[in-house]
């Protein structure tokens, strides 16, 4: 996939669809890590870690900017992703240990 060589919207859409499939597969792996965290953490209060959340978002912003992507947009997406991950991990923690 090389978007710079695309000449049709069909190519753009096929490229976006492929990227979306890859992103979903990566998100599935990320949520598997949340399940592991829920299993490993000794108490529910350890699930939310604001220092770690800020670090993850800052890392994503820095990587986006390094690549030339919009840092603010990526940081906003990562904030939402981390919040969703925390909610998922809380639910997993509760189902395992609640």
C-alpha positions in Angstrom: 0.0 0.0 0.0 1.4 3.3 -1.1 -1.2 6.1 -0.9 1.1 8.4 -2.8 0.6 6.1 -5.9 -3.2 5.8 -5.6 -5.2 7.2 -8.5 -8.7 6.1 -7.5 -11.0 6.4 -4.5 -11.4 2.6 -4.7 -7.7 2.3 -3.9 -8.0 4.8 -1.1 -11.0 2.9 0.4 -9.3 -0.5 0.0 -6.2 0.9 1.8 -8.3 2.4 4.6 -10.2 -0.9 5.0 -6.9 -2.8 5.3 -5.5 -0.4 7.8 -8.7 -0.7 9.8 -8.4 -4.5 9.8 -4.8 -4.2 11.1 -5.8 -1.6 13.8 -8.6 -3.9 15.1 -6.2 -6.8 15.3 -3.7 -4.6 17.2 -6.5 -3.4 19.5 -7.4 -7.0 20.2 -3.8 -7.6 21.3 -3.9 -4.4 23.4 -7.1 -5.5 25.2 -5.5 -9.0 25.8 -2.8 -7.0 27.7 -5.6 -5.3 29.7 -7.0 -8.8 30.6 -3.5 -9.8 31.8 -3.2 -6.6 33.9 -6.6 -7.3 35.5 -5.4 -10.8 36.4 -2.1 -9.6 37.8 -3.0 -6.5 39.7 -3.7 -7.3 43.3 -6.4 -4.7 43.9 -9.0 -2.8 41.9 -7.6 0.6 42.9 -4.4 -0.3 41.0 -6.3 -0.4 37.7 -6.5 3.4 37.3 -3.0 4.9 37.2 -3.1 8.6 36.1 0.7 8.8 35.9 0.9 5.9 33.5 -2.1 7.2 31.5 -0.3 10.5 31.0 2.9 8.7 30.0 1.0 6.5 27.4 -0.7 9.6 25.9 2.6 11.6 25.8 4.4 8.6 24.1 1.6 8.3 21.5 1.7 12.1 20.8 5.5 12.1 20.5 5.5 9.1 18.1 2.8 10.7 16.0 4.7 14.0 15.8 7.9 12.0 14.9 6.0 10.4 12.0 4.4 13.7 10.9 0.9 12.8 12.1 -1.2 15.3 14.0 -0.1 15.0 17.6 -3.2 16.7 19.1 -5.5 14.3 17.2 -3.5 11.2 18.2 -3.4 12.4 21.9 -7.2 12.8 21.9 -7.6 9.3 20.4 -5.2 7.8 22.9 -7.0 9.5 25.8 -10.2 7.8 24.6 -8.4 4.5 24.0 -6.8 4.6 27.5 -10.1 5.4 29.2 -11.8 2.6 27.3 -9.0 0.3 28.3 -9.3 1.2 31.9 -13.1 0.6 31.8 -12.5 -2.8 30.2 -9.8 -3.7 32.7 -12.1 -2.7 35.6 -14.8 -5.0 34.2 -12.3 -7.8 33.8 -10.9 -7.3 37.3 -14.4 -7.4 38.7 -15.3 -10.6 36.8 -12.1 -12.3 38.0 -11.9 -11.1 41.6 -15.2 -9.5 42.3 
